[in-house]
C-alpha cells in the first residue's frame, strides 16, 4: 500500500449518502438557512440544465456544466462574509448566485455581452470575474489576502479551483506564498475527479489533494463535497482561522462532475457509465432535500413550489437577457488603453461610420 495513503486524512461529512446525520459536527444551521442552501442548489441545477439546452440551440457560447457540484459551490460561498473576497473559476455559476448576483448577470457573460461583476468601483469589488486560464486566480487571491492583512481589514479570501489546477505552477506558487506570508486565504479545490479527460490519479501520485498543504506549512482538510453542510462548516472554520491570524488552509471537496467538462466535450469517450451512475446516487441536491425532510419536515408541497419557482425564475432571466439590445459595436474599443492611440481611434471611426454595421 502507498505510505501516503495510510496518512491520508479522513473525509468529513455531516450527511451521509444514505441520509444519516452526524450530529457531532452538524453546524446546526437554522431551518431558513438550510432551506436557503437548498433553494440555491435547486436554482443552480435548473439554470444549468437550461444553459446546456441554450448552447445546443446556439443561443449561448460554450458552457461549463456544474451538475453534481452544487453543494460544493453553494456551501463554500454561503460561508463567506459580505466583506470577504471570492475568486471563482469558470464552472462556479452557483457561487455567483450564492454571492447575490442575478441569473441575468451570469447569462449576460455567457452571451459575451459583459462580465459577471461590475469592476468600476474597486472599493466594493469582493467577488471577482471568472478566470478561464487554469489556476491563474490563485496568486491573485493570495495577493489580495496579503493586502487586506497589511491594511488590517477583517476579511479573508477564498479561491476556488479544480483538481486539474493542482498540476499548474500557479497552484504551487500561490500555496507557497500563502504559507510563507501567512496569507488569510482559503484554497478551495473542487475535486470532481476529472480534468477534462484526465482522471485524478493521473494528476498526482499523492493519496489526496488536501495533504499537499503540508509541503507549504499549513493544514489541509478533506470534506465530502456533495454534503453542503459539511462544506459550509469546513469553509467557515477555515475563514475564521484565517481572520484570526492562523494563516491559510487547503480544503479538498470531493465531488463529481456528472456532465461534460464543457458543451464541446463528450465524456462517454473517457469514462464509464457505471462510474457516473454510482456518483449520481450520491447526488448533492437530493442529499440536501433528504436532510430537510428528516430534520425540518420538508414536504412534497414545499418541493413542488420550489421547483416551480426555479423554473419560472430561469425562464424569466433568459427572456430578460435576450430582450436586451446588446453592446454597441464600438464597445470593443473601450477599456483597451487608458488613452486611445491614433491608429485605434481611426479604426474605431471607420467601424462606427460604416453603413454595414448594425447598431
DODREN-32902 format. One record per residue (C-alpha): residue number from 1; residue in one letter; x, y, z. Coordinates in Angstrom, 1 decimal. Example, Ala and Ser with C-alpha at 12.3 -4.5 7.8 and 13.67 -1.06 7.14 Angstrom:
2
+-----+------+--------+--------+--------+
! pos ! code !      x !      y !      z !
+-----+------+--------+--------+--------+
!   1 !    a !   12.3 !   -4.5 !    7.8 !
!   2 !    s !   13.7 !   -1.1 !    7.1 !
+-----+------+--------+--------+--------+
//
This chain:
359
+-----+------+--------+--------+--------+
! pos ! code !      x !      y !      z !
+-----+------+--------+--------+--------+
!   1 !    x !    0.0 !    0.0 !    0.0 !
!   2 !    x !    1.2 !    3.5 !   -0.7 !
!   3 !    x !    2.6 !    5.0 !    2.5 !
!   4 !    x !    0.9 !    8.3 !    1.7 !
!   5 !    x !   -2.5 !    6.6 !    1.6 !
!   6 !    x !   -2.0 !    5.5 !    5.2 !
!   7 !    x !   -1.5 !    9.1 !    6.2 !
!   8 !    x !   -4.5 !   10.4 !    4.2 !
!   9 !    x !   -6.9 !   12.4 !    6.3 !
!  10 !    x !  -10.4 !   11.1 !    6.7 !
!  11 !    x !  -13.1 !   12.8 !    4.7 !
!  12 !    x !  -15.5 !   14.8 !    6.9 !
!  13 !    x !  -19.3 !   14.6 !    6.3 !
!  14 !    x !  -22.4 !   15.7 !    8.1 !
!  15 !    x !  -25.0 !   14.0 !    6.0 !
!  16 !    x !  -24.1 !   10.6 !    4.5 !
!  17 !    x !  -25.4 !    9.4 !    1.2 !
!  18 !    x !  -28.0 !    7.3 !    3.0 !
!  19 !    x !  -29.3 !   10.4 !    4.9 !
!  20 !    x !  -27.6 !    9.5 !    8.2 !
!  21 !    x !  -26.7 !   12.7 !   10.1 !
!  22 !    x !  -23.5 !   13.0 !   12.2 !
!  23 !    x !  -24.8 !   15.4 !   14.9 !
!  24 !    x !  -21.4 !   15.8 !   16.4 !
!  25 !    x !  -20.3 !   18.0 !   13.5 !
!  26 !    x !  -23.6 !   19.3 !   12.3 !
!  27 !    x !  -23.2 !   23.1 !   12.0 !
!  28 !    x !  -26.8 !   23.4 !   13.4 !
!  29 !    x !  -27.9 !   26.0 !   10.9 !
!  30 !    x !  -31.4 !   27.4 !   11.2 !
!  31 !    x !  -34.2 !   25.9 !    9.2 !
!  32 !    x !  -34.4 !   29.0 !    7.0 !
!  33 !    x !  -30.6 !   28.8 !    6.3 !
!  34 !    x !  -30.8 !   25.2 !    5.2 !
!  35 !    x !  -33.8 !   26.0 !    3.0 !
!  36 !    x !  -31.7 !   28.8 !    1.5 !
!  37 !    x !  -28.9 !   26.4 !    0.8 !
!  38 !    x !  -31.3 !   24.0 !   -0.9 !
!  39 !    x !  -33.0 !   26.8 !   -2.8 !
!  40 !    x !  -29.7 !   28.0 !   -4.3 !
!  41 !    x !  -28.8 !   24.4 !   -5.3 !
!  42 !    x !  -32.1 !   23.8 !   -7.0 !
!  43 !    x !  -31.9 !   27.2 !   -8.8 !
!  44 !    x !  -28.3 !   26.4 !   -9.9 !
!  45 !    x !  -29.3 !   22.9 !  -11.2 !
!  46 !    x !  -32.3 !   24.3 !  -13.0 !
!  47 !    x !  -30.2 !   27.0 !  -14.6 !
!  48 !    x !  -27.5 !   24.5 !  -15.5 !
!  49 !    x !  -29.9 !   22.3 !  -17.3 !
!  50 !    x !  -31.4 !   25.3 !  -19.2 !
!  51 !    x !  -27.9 !   26.6 !  -20.1 !
!  52 !    x !  -26.9 !   23.3 !  -21.8 !
!  53 !    x !  -30.1 !   23.5 !  -23.9 !
!  54 !    x !  -29.4 !   27.1 !  -24.8 !
!  55 !    x !  -26.0 !   26.1 !  -26.1 !
!  56 !    x !  -27.4 !   23.3 !  -28.1 !
!  57 !    x !  -29.8 !   25.8 !  -29.7 !
!  58 !    x !  -27.0 !   28.2 !  -30.5 !
!  59 !    x !  -28.2 !   30.9 !  -28.1 !
!  60 !    x !  -25.1 !   31.0 !  -25.8 !
!  61 !    x !  -21.5 !   30.1 !  -26.4 !
!  62 !    x !  -19.5 !   27.2 !  -24.9 !
!  63 !    x !  -20.8 !   26.4 !  -21.4 !
!  64 !    x !  -19.2 !   24.5 !  -18.5 !
!  65 !    x !  -21.9 !   22.5 !  -16.7 !
!  66 !    x !  -21.8 !   22.3 !  -12.9 !
!  67 !    x !  -24.2 !   19.4 !  -12.3 !
!  68 !    x !  -23.0 !   17.4 !   -9.3 !
!  69 !    x !  -21.0 !   20.3 !   -7.8 !
!  70 !    x !  -23.9 !   22.4 !   -6.5 !
!  71 !    x !  -23.3 !   21.6 !   -2.8 !
!  72 !    x !  -19.6 !   22.4 !   -3.0 !
!  73 !    x !  -20.1 !   25.7 !   -4.6 !
!  74 !    x !  -23.1 !   26.9 !   -2.6 !
!  75 !    x !  -21.8 !   25.6 !    0.7 !
!  76 !    x !  -18.4 !   27.4 !    0.2 !
!  77 !    x !  -19.8 !   30.7 !   -1.0 !
!  78 !    x !  -22.5 !   30.7 !    1.7 !
!  79 !    x !  -19.9 !   30.6 !    4.4 !
!  80 !    x !  -18.3 !   33.9 !    3.2 !
!  81 !    x !  -19.0 !   37.2 !    4.9 !
!  82 !    x !  -20.0 !   40.1 !    2.7 !
!  83 !    x !  -16.6 !   41.7 !    3.2 !
!  84 !    x !  -14.7 !   38.5 !    2.2 !
!  85 !    x !  -13.1 !   38.2 !   -1.2 !
!  86 !    x !  -14.1 !   35.4 !   -3.6 !
!  87 !    x !  -12.2 !   34.2 !   -6.6 !
!  88 !    x !  -14.3 !   31.7 !   -8.5 !
!  89 !    x !  -13.4 !   29.7 !  -11.7 !
!  90 !    x !  -15.3 !   29.3 !  -14.9 !
!  91 !    x !  -17.6 !   26.5 !  -13.7 !
!  92 !    x !  -18.7 !   28.3 !  -10.5 !
!  93 !    x !  -22.0 !   29.7 !  -11.6 !
!  94 !    x !  -23.6 !   28.6 !   -8.3 !
!  95 !    x !  -21.0 !   30.6 !   -6.4 !
!  96 !    x !  -22.0 !   33.7 !   -8.2 !
!  97 !    x !  -25.7 !   33.1 !   -7.4 !
!  98 !    x !  -24.9 !   32.5 !   -3.8 !
!  99 !    x !  -22.9 !   35.7 !   -3.6 !
! 100 !    x !  -26.0 !   37.6 !   -4.7 !
! 101 !    x !  -25.6 !   38.0 !   -8.4 !
! 102 !    x !  -28.7 !   37.7 !  -10.6 !
! 103 !    x !  -29.2 !   35.0 !  -13.1 !
! 104 !    x !  -29.2 !   37.8 !  -15.7 !
! 105 !    x !  -25.7 !   38.7 !  -14.8 !
! 106 !    x !  -24.5 !   35.2 !  -15.4 !
! 107 !    x !  -26.3 !   34.9 !  -18.7 !
! 108 !    x !  -25.0 !   38.2 !  -20.0 !
! 109 !    x !  -21.5 !   36.9 !  -19.5 !
! 110 !    x !  -22.3 !   33.6 !  -21.3 !
! 111 !    x !  -23.7 !   35.7 !  -24.2 !
! 112 !    x !  -20.4 !   37.5 !  -24.5 !
! 113 !    x !  -22.0 !   40.9 !  -23.7 !
! 114 !    x !  -20.5 !   41.7 !  -20.4 !
! 115 !    x !  -18.9 !   40.3 !  -17.2 !
! 116 !    x !  -20.4 !   38.8 !  -14.1 !
! 117 !    x !  -19.4 !   41.7 !  -11.9 !
! 118 !    x !  -19.0 !   45.5 !  -12.1 !
! 119 !    x !  -15.3 !   46.3 !  -11.7 !
! 120 !    x !  -15.6 !   50.1 !  -12.0 !
! 121 !    x !  -15.7 !   50.6 !   -8.2 !
! 122 !    x !  -12.7 !   48.7 !   -6.8 !
! 123 !    x !  -13.7 !   49.5 !   -3.2 !
! 124 !    x !  -16.9 !   47.5 !   -3.4 !
! 125 !    x !  -15.5 !   44.6 !   -5.5 !
! 126 !    x !  -15.5 !   41.4 !   -3.5 !
! 127 !    x !  -16.4 !   38.7 !   -6.0 !
! 128 !    x !  -14.1 !   38.6 !   -9.0 !
! 129 !    x !  -14.9 !   37.6 !  -12.6 !
! 130 !    x !  -14.2 !   34.0 !  -13.6 !
! 131 !    x !  -10.8 !   33.1 !  -14.9 !
! 132 !    x !  -10.5 !   30.8 !  -17.9 !
! 133 !    x !   -6.7 !   30.1 !  -17.8 !
! 134 !    x !   -6.3 !   27.3 !  -15.2 !
! 135 !    x !   -5.1 !   28.3 !  -11.7 !
! 136 !    x !   -4.2 !   32.0 !  -12.6 !
! 137 !    x !   -6.6 !   33.2 !   -9.9 !
! 138 !    x !   -4.7 !   31.6 !   -7.1 !
! 139 !    x !   -1.8 !   34.1 !   -6.9 !
! 140 !    x !   -4.4 !   36.9 !   -7.3 !
! 141 !    x !   -6.3 !   35.6 !   -4.2 !
! 142 !    x !   -3.2 !   35.3 !   -2.2 !
! 143 !    x !   -2.0 !   38.8 !   -3.1 !
! 144 !    x !   -5.4 !   40.2 !   -2.2 !
! 145 !    x !   -5.4 !   38.4 !    1.1 !
! 146 !    x !   -1.9 !   39.7 !    1.9 !
! 147 !    x !   -3.0 !   43.3 !    1.0 !
! 148 !    x !   -6.1 !   43.0 !    3.2 !
! 149 !    x !   -3.9 !   41.7 !    6.0 !
! 150 !    x !   -1.4 !   44.6 !    5.7 !
! 151 !    x !   -4.3 !   47.1 !    5.8 !
! 152 !    x !   -5.7 !   45.4 !    8.9 !
! 153 !    x !   -9.0 !   44.6 !    7.2 !
! 154 !    x !  -11.2 !   42.0 !    9.0 !
! 155 !    x !  -11.6 !   39.7 !    6.0 !
! 156 !    x !  -10.2 !   36.7 !    4.2 !
! 157 !    x !  -10.1 !   35.4 !    0.6 !
! 158 !    x !  -11.4 !   32.2 !   -0.8 !
! 159 !    x !  -10.2 !   30.9 !   -4.2 !
! 160 !    x !  -11.9 !   28.1 !   -6.0 !
! 161 !    x !  -10.3 !   25.7 !   -8.5 !
! 162 !    x !  -10.5 !   22.1 !   -9.8 !
! 163 !    x !   -8.2 !   19.1 !   -9.3 !
! 164 !    x !   -6.6 !   19.8 !  -12.7 !
! 165 !    x !   -5.4 !   23.2 !  -11.4 !
! 166 !    x !   -3.1 !   21.4 !   -8.8 !
! 167 !    x !   -0.8 !   20.4 !  -11.7 !
! 168 !    x !   -0.2 !   24.1 !  -12.6 !
! 169 !    x !    2.7 !   26.2 !  -11.4 !
! 170 !    x !    0.3 !   28.9 !  -10.2 !
! 171 !    x !   -1.2 !   26.5 !   -7.7 !
! 172 !    x !    2.2 !   25.8 !   -6.1 !
! 173 !    x !    3.4 !   29.4 !   -6.3 !
! 174 !    x !    0.1 !   30.6 !   -4.7 !
! 175 !    x !    0.3 !   27.9 !   -2.0 !
! 176 !    x !    4.0 !   28.7 !   -1.3 !
! 177 !    x !    3.4 !   32.5 !   -1.0 !
! 178 !    x !    0.4 !   31.9 !    1.3 !
! 179 !    x !    2.4 !   29.6 !    3.6 !
! 180 !    x !    5.4 !   31.9 !    3.8 !
! 181 !    x !    3.5 !   35.1 !    4.4 !
! 182 !    x !    0.6 !   33.5 !    6.4 !
! 183 !    x !   -1.9 !   35.0 !    3.9 !
! 184 !    x !   -5.6 !   34.8 !    5.1 !
! 185 !    x !   -6.5 !   32.7 !    2.1 !
! 186 !    x !   -8.7 !   29.6 !    1.9 !
! 187 !    x !   -7.8 !   27.4 !   -1.1 !
! 188 !    x !  -11.0 !   25.5 !   -2.1 !
! 189 !    x !  -10.4 !   22.6 !   -4.5 !
! 190 !    x !  -13.4 !   21.1 !   -6.1 !
! 191 !    x !  -12.0 !   17.6 !   -6.8 !
! 192 !    x !  -14.6 !   16.5 !   -9.4 !
! 193 !    x !  -12.4 !   13.5 !  -10.4 !
! 194 !    x !  -11.7 !   14.6 !  -14.0 !
! 195 !    x !   -9.7 !   17.4 !  -15.6 !
! 196 !    x !  -11.4 !   17.1 !  -19.0 !
! 197 !    x !  -10.4 !   13.6 !  -19.8 !
! 198 !    x !   -7.6 !   13.2 !  -17.3 !
! 199 !    x !   -8.6 !   11.3 !  -14.1 !
! 200 !    x !   -7.4 !   12.5 !  -10.7 !
! 201 !    x !   -4.9 !    9.6 !  -10.3 !
! 202 !    x !   -3.1 !   11.0 !  -13.4 !
! 203 !    x !   -2.9 !   14.4 !  -11.8 !
! 204 !    x !   -0.9 !   13.5 !   -8.7 !
! 205 !    x !    0.7 !   10.5 !   -7.0 !
! 206 !    x !   -0.3 !   11.7 !   -3.6 !
! 207 !    x !   -3.1 !    9.9 !   -1.9 !
! 208 !    x !   -5.1 !   13.1 !   -1.5 !
! 209 !    x !   -5.0 !   16.7 !   -2.7 !
! 210 !    x !   -5.6 !   18.0 !    0.8 !
! 211 !    x !   -2.3 !   16.7 !    2.1 !
! 212 !    x !   -0.4 !   18.9 !   -0.5 !
! 213 !    x !   -0.8 !   21.7 !    2.1 !
! 214 !    x !    1.7 !   20.0 !    4.3 !
! 215 !    x !    4.6 !   20.9 !    1.9 !
! 216 !    x !    3.8 !   24.6 !    2.3 !
! 217 !    x !    3.5 !   24.7 !    6.0 !
! 218 !    x !   -0.2 !   24.8 !    6.7 !
! 219 !    x !   -3.2 !   22.4 !    7.1 !
! 220 !    x !   -5.3 !   20.7 !    4.6 !
! 221 !    x !   -8.7 !   19.1 !    5.2 !
! 222 !    x !  -10.8 !   16.7 !    3.1 !
! 223 !    x !  -14.5 !   17.1 !    3.0 !
! 224 !    x !  -17.4 !   15.4 !    1.3 !
! 225 !    x !  -18.2 !   17.9 !   -1.5 !
! 226 !    x !  -21.6 !   16.5 !   -2.0 !
! 227 !    x !  -22.6 !   17.4 !    1.5 !
! 228 !    x !  -23.5 !   21.1 !    1.6 !
! 229 !    x !  -23.4 !   21.3 !    5.4 !
! 230 !    x !  -20.0 !   19.7 !    5.7 !
! 231 !    x !  -18.6 !   22.1 !    3.0 !
! 232 !    x !  -20.2 !   25.1 !    4.8 !
! 233 !    x !  -18.7 !   24.0 !    8.1 !
! 234 !    x !  -15.2 !   23.4 !    6.8 !
! 235 !    x !  -15.1 !   26.7 !    4.9 !
! 236 !    x !  -16.5 !   28.7 !    7.8 !
! 237 !    x !  -13.9 !   27.2 !   10.1 !
! 238 !    x !  -11.1 !   27.9 !    7.7 !
! 239 !    x !  -12.2 !   31.5 !    7.2 !
! 240 !    x !  -12.5 !   32.1 !   10.9 !
! 241 !    x !   -9.0 !   30.7 !   11.4 !
! 242 !    x !   -7.6 !   32.9 !    8.6 !
! 243 !    x !   -9.1 !   36.0 !   10.1 !
! 244 !    x !   -7.7 !   35.1 !   13.5 !
! 245 !    x !   -4.2 !   35.2 !   12.1 !
! 246 !    x !   -3.8 !   31.4 !   11.8 !
! 247 !    x !   -2.8 !   31.5 !    8.1 !
! 248 !    x !   -4.1 !   29.7 !    5.1 !
! 249 !    x !   -5.8 !   26.4 !    4.7 !
! 250 !    x !   -6.5 !   24.0 !    1.8 !
! 251 !    x !   -9.9 !   22.3 !    1.5 !
! 252 !    x !  -10.4 !   19.4 !   -0.8 !
! 253 !    x !  -14.1 !   19.0 !   -1.5 !
! 254 !    x !  -14.5 !   15.5 !   -3.0 !
! 255 !    x !  -17.3 !   15.7 !   -5.6 !
! 256 !    x !  -18.1 !   14.7 !   -9.1 !
! 257 !    x !  -18.8 !   16.3 !  -12.4 !
! 258 !    x !  -21.9 !   14.5 !  -13.6 !
! 259 !    x !  -21.9 !   16.0 !  -17.0 !
! 260 !    x !  -19.4 !   17.1 !  -19.6 !
! 261 !    x !  -16.4 !   19.2 !  -19.0 !
! 262 !    x !  -17.9 !   21.8 !  -21.4 !
! 263 !    x !  -20.6 !   21.5 !  -24.0 !
! 264 !    x !  -17.9 !   20.8 !  -26.6 !
! 265 !    x !  -16.8 !   17.6 !  -24.7 !
! 266 !    x !  -18.1 !   14.0 !  -24.9 !
! 267 !    x !  -17.3 !   12.3 !  -21.5 !
! 268 !    x !  -18.5 !    9.0 !  -22.8 !
! 269 !    x !  -15.2 !    8.7 !  -24.6 !
! 270 !    x !  -13.1 !    8.5 !  -21.4 !
! 271 !    x !  -15.3 !    7.3 !  -18.5 !
! 272 !    x !  -17.7 !    4.5 !  -17.9 !
! 273 !    x !  -21.5 !    4.9 !  -17.4 !
! 274 !    x !  -21.3 !    2.8 !  -14.3 !
! 275 !    x !  -19.0 !    5.4 !  -12.7 !
! 276 !    x !  -21.4 !    8.2 !  -13.5 !
! 277 !    x !  -24.3 !    6.3 !  -12.1 !
! 278 !    x !  -22.5 !    5.5 !   -8.9 !
! 279 !    x !  -21.9 !    9.2 !   -8.3 !
! 280 !    x !  -25.5 !   10.1 !   -9.2 !
! 281 !    x !  -26.6 !    8.0 !   -6.3 !
! 282 !    x !  -24.6 !   10.5 !   -4.1 !
! 283 !    x !  -26.3 !   13.5 !   -5.8 !
! 284 !    x !  -25.8 !   16.6 !   -3.6 !
! 285 !    x !  -29.2 !   18.2 !   -4.3 !
! 286 !    x !  -31.1 !   15.0 !   -3.4 !
! 287 !    x !  -29.0 !   14.7 !   -0.2 !
! 288 !    x !  -29.9 !   18.2 !    0.9 !
! 289 !    x !  -33.6 !   17.5 !    0.3 !
! 290 !    x !  -33.4 !   14.3 !    2.3 !
! 291 !    x !  -31.8 !   16.3 !    5.2 !
! 292 !    x !  -34.6 !   18.8 !    5.0 !
! 293 !    x !  -37.2 !   16.1 !    5.1 !
! 294 !    x !  -35.7 !   14.4 !    8.1 !
! 295 !    x !  -34.7 !   17.5 !   10.1 !
! 296 !    x !  -37.2 !   20.1 !    9.1 !
! 297 !    x !  -40.3 !   18.2 !    7.8 !
! 298 !    x !  -39.9 !   19.4 !    4.2 !
! 299 !    x !  -43.0 !   18.3 !    2.3 !
! 300 !    x !  -43.9 !   17.4 !   -1.3 !
! 301 !    x !  -45.8 !   20.7 !   -1.5 !
! 302 !    x !  -42.7 !   22.6 !   -0.4 !
! 303 !    x !  -40.7 !   20.8 !   -3.1 !
! 304 !    x !  -43.3 !   21.5 !   -5.9 !
! 305 !    x !  -43.4 !   25.2 !   -5.0 !
! 306 !    x !  -39.6 !   25.5 !   -5.0 !
! 307 !    x !  -39.2 !   23.7 !   -8.4 !
! 308 !    x !  -42.0 !   25.8 !   -9.9 !
! 309 !    x !  -40.3 !   29.0 !   -8.7 !
! 310 !    x !  -36.9 !   27.9 !  -10.0 !
! 311 !    x !  -38.3 !   27.1 !  -13.4 !
! 312 !    x !  -40.1 !   30.4 !  -13.7 !
! 313 !    x !  -37.1 !   32.3 !  -12.5 !
! 314 !    x !  -34.8 !   30.8 !  -15.1 !
! 315 !    x !  -37.4 !   31.4 !  -17.9 !
! 316 !    x !  -37.7 !   35.0 !  -16.8 !
! 317 !    x !  -34.0 !   35.5 !  -16.7 !
! 318 !    x !  -33.5 !   34.1 !  -20.2 !
! 319 !    x !  -36.3 !   36.3 !  -21.6 !
! 320 !    x !  -34.9 !   39.4 !  -19.9 !
! 321 !    x !  -31.4 !   38.9 !  -21.3 !
! 322 !    x !  -32.5 !   38.0 !  -24.8 !
! 323 !    x !  -34.6 !   41.2 !  -24.9 !
! 324 !    x !  -31.5 !   43.3 !  -24.5 !
! 325 !    x !  -30.2 !   45.2 !  -27.5 !
! 326 !    x !  -26.7 !   44.1 !  -26.8 !
! 327 !    x !  -23.5 !   46.1 !  -26.8 !
! 328 !    x !  -22.6 !   48.8 !  -29.3 !
! 329 !    x !  -20.1 !   47.6 !  -31.9 !
! 330 !    x !  -17.7 !   50.3 !  -30.9 !
! 331 !    x !  -17.6 !   49.0 !  -27.3 !
! 332 !    x !  -14.8 !   46.6 !  -28.4 !
! 333 !    x !  -12.6 !   49.6 !  -28.5 !
! 334 !    x !  -13.3 !   50.7 !  -24.9 !
! 335 !    x !  -11.0 !   49.9 !  -21.9 !
! 336 !    x !   -8.1 !   48.7 !  -24.1 !
! 337 !    x !   -5.9 !   51.7 !  -23.4 !
! 338 !    x !   -6.0 !   54.5 !  -20.8 !
! 339 !    x !   -5.5 !   56.8 !  -23.8 !
! 340 !    x !   -6.7 !   55.5 !  -27.1 !
! 341 !    x !   -3.8 !   55.7 !  -29.7 !
! 342 !    x !   -4.4 !   57.3 !  -33.0 !
! 343 !    x !   -4.4 !   54.1 !  -35.0 !
! 344 !    x !   -7.1 !   52.5 !  -32.9 !
! 345 !    x !   -9.1 !   55.7 !  -32.8 !
! 346 !    x !   -9.1 !   55.8 !  -36.7 !
! 347 !    x !  -10.2 !   52.1 !  -36.8 !
! 348 !    x !  -13.0 !   52.9 !  -34.4 !
! 349 !    x !  -14.2 !   55.8 !  -36.6 !
! 350 !    x !  -14.2 !   53.6 !  -39.6 !
! 351 !    x !  -16.3 !   51.0 !  -37.8 !
! 352 !    x !  -18.7 !   53.5 !  -36.3 !
! 353 !    x !  -19.2 !   55.3 !  -39.6 !
! 354 !    x !  -19.6 !   52.1 !  -41.7 !
! 355 !    x !  -23.1 !   51.7 !  -43.2 !
! 356 !    x !  -22.7 !   47.9 !  -43.0 !
! 357 !    x !  -22.5 !   47.9 !  -39.2 !
! 358 !    x !  -25.8 !   47.2 !  -37.4 !
! 359 !    x !  -26.2 !   49.2 !  -34.2 !
+-----+------+--------+--------+--------+
//
